[in-house]
Amino acid sequence: MPEASGRPTGIVLGFDYGSHRIGVAVGNTLTASARPLCSVDALRRDTRFAAIGELLAQWQPALLVVGLPLARDGGEQLRTTQARRFANQLHGRFGVPVTMVDERYTSREAEDAGADDVDAEAARLILEQYLQSNA
């Protein structure tokens, strides 16, 4: 459900896209907080989107947030294009609004924190960044 500003409110899923694994986190716009959920195997498109479809059915998110992997200087790179494609595929397959946020250094921060699932923790960081900037 959108708030007066037009931004969706409620449950939000965040994604840290990678070519081998995709980290997933869940958050809520009302509390502006998030937690890591899991990682999804990204090697096969059919199993990747089946797993994501199950998560969307379970959580019924109002919005999806995908990390945008920019280069250190803010420029685009191959991974940026791949993440944009993934975001477009999410929207096209599931019809849920998708937004992207700069994800620079989230994986390193998750690694430095000693996260058990670095990809899911990076997704949490991405999602919290979105939630806090739109609170």
PEUR-V480448 format. One record per backbone hydrogen bond with DSSP energy under -0.5 kcal/mol. NH is the residue of the N-H (numbers start at 0). CO is the residue of the C=O. Records with the same first field share a line. If there is no record, write none. Layout:
NH = CO / CO
//
This chain:
2 = 6
5 = 2
8 = 0
11 = 26
12 = 62
13 = 24
14 = 64
15 = 22
16 = 14
21 = 39
22 = 15 / 20
23 = 37
24 = 13
25 = 34
26 = 11
27 = 32
28 = 9
31 = 27
32 = 27
34 = 25
36 = 23
37 = 23
39 = 21
41 = 19
42 = 19
44 = 42
47 = 43
48 = 44
49 = 45
50 = 46
51 = 47
52 = 48
53 = 49
54 = 50
55 = 51
56 = 52
57 = 53
58 = 54
59 = 55
61 = 10
62 = 10
63 = 96
64 = 12
65 = 98
66 = 14
67 = 100
68 = 66
69 = 67
70 = 74
73 = 70
79 = 76
80 = 76
81 = 77
82 = 78
83 = 79
84 = 80
85 = 81
86 = 82
87 = 83
88 = 84
89 = 85
90 = 86
91 = 87
92 = 88
93 = 89
94 = 90
98 = 63
100 = 65
102 = 67
105 = 102
108 = 104
109 = 105
110 = 106
111 = 107
112 = 108
113 = 110
114 = 109
117 = 115
120 = 116
121 = 117
122 = 118
123 = 119
124 = 120
125 = 121
126 = 122
127 = 123
128 = 124
129 = 125
130 = 126
131 = 127
132 = 128
133 = 129
134 = 131
//
